[in-house]
Amino acid sequence: MNQAKTHLAELKAMFHTTGQLTVSLQEYQTKLKELLKSAETMPNDQKKAFYQETKAVINKCLLFTETQLERTENAFTENKSRQAANRNYAKFF
């Protein structure tokens, strides 16, 4: 169990406090595989709590990513609207 907790701490360290990943995706995937492999040896009663904690870390990352994607989409949409409006009003000048 100690090794799994160590891997979880290392996984948490890969994220900024906002949930942004601070390492490459490949490093993250490697660490996640190590974490899941080390968790297999845990007793079943401890696995559930451990997986819940791991899930919370991953969910925070997903929430950050979804928010960033939404902001980016909004920026593109807003920019498109501005450009269309500018083209429309440019004909009067």
C-alpha positions in Angstrom: 0.0 0.0 0.0 2.9 2.4 0.8 4.1 2.1 -2.8 0.6 2.9 -4.2 0.4 6.0 -1.9 3.8 7.1 -3.1 2.7 6.8 -6.7 -0.5 8.8 -5.9 1.5 11.5 -4.3 3.8 11.7 -7.4 0.7 11.8 -9.6 -0.8 14.7 -7.6 2.6 16.5 -8.0 2.1 16.4 -11.8 -0.8 18.8 -11.5 -0.9 22.5 -10.8 -3.3 23.5 -8.0 -5.8 24.5 -10.7 -5.7 21.0 -12.2 -3.4 21.8 -15.1 -1.0 19.1 -16.0 2.6 20.2 -15.6 4.3 17.3 -17.3 4.0 15.7 -20.7 1.0 13.5 -21.4 3.4 10.5 -21.9 4.9 11.0 -18.4 1.4 11.3 -16.9 0.2 8.1 -18.6 3.3 6.2 -17.4 2.8 7.3 -13.8 -0.9 6.4 -14.0 -0.1 2.9 -15.2 2.5 2.5 -12.3 -0.1 3.7 -9.9 -2.8 1.3 -11.1 -0.4 -1.6 -11.1 0.8 -0.9 -7.6 -2.8 -0.6 -6.4 -3.6 -4.1 -7.6 -1.8 -5.6 -4.6 -3.8 -3.6 -2.1 -6.5 -5.3 0.0 -10.0 -4.9 -1.4 -11.3 -2.8 1.5 -8.5 -0.2 1.0 -8.7 -0.2 -2.8 -12.1 1.5 -2.9 -11.0 4.5 -0.9 -7.7 4.6 -2.8 -9.5 4.6 -6.2 -11.8 7.3 -5.0 -8.9 9.5 -4.1 -7.3 8.8 -7.4 -10.5 9.5 -9.2 -10.8 12.9 -7.4 -7.4 13.9 -8.7 -8.2 12.9 -12.3 -11.6 14.6 -12.2 -10.0 17.9 -11.1 -7.8 17.6 -14.2 -10.8 16.9 -16.4 -12.7 19.8 -15.1 -9.7 22.1 -15.8 -9.4 20.8 -19.3 -13.1 21.1 -20.0 -13.1 24.7 -18.8 -10.1 25.5 -20.9 -11.8 24.0 -24.0 -15.0 25.9 -23.3 -13.1 29.2 -23.0 -11.2 28.5 -26.2 -14.4 27.7 -28.1 -16.0 30.9 -26.7 -13.0 33.0 -27.7 -13.2 31.6 -31.3 -16.9 32.1 -31.5 -16.7 35.6 -30.2 -13.8 36.5 -32.5 -15.8 35.1 -35.5 -18.7 37.3 -34.5 -16.5 40.4 -34.2 -14.9 39.7 -37.6 -18.3 39.3 -39.2 -19.6 42.5 -37.6 -16.4 44.4 -38.7 -16.8 43.2 -42.3 -20.5 44.2 -42.2 -19.7 47.7 -40.9 -16.6 48.2 -42.9 -18.7 48.7 -46.1 -20.0 52.0 -44.6 -16.5 53.5 -44.2 
